[in-house]
Amino acid sequence: MPVQQPFKLASREVRRESSEVRINGVTVGGHDVVVMAGPCSVESEAQVLEVAEAVKGSGAKILRGGATSRAPRPTRSRG
């Protein structure tokens, strides 16, 4: 199947019916808007707990957080 536009496999051309995914009792992809919020990168457990309280208090249903490894120091790079 040639890709002629971005996200072809997720488009209505390929799949007419809606996709719904349940995450701990929250349905994503249904009729309701689901807000997911959290830090771009998780730095500590304390940070996640603080952000989780704020996310819950704002009405968001899902907490998300990015986890990446640290980049090497530029002075140690061999590239």
Order of alpha helices (4+ residues) and beta strands (2+ residues): beta-beta-beta-alpha-beta
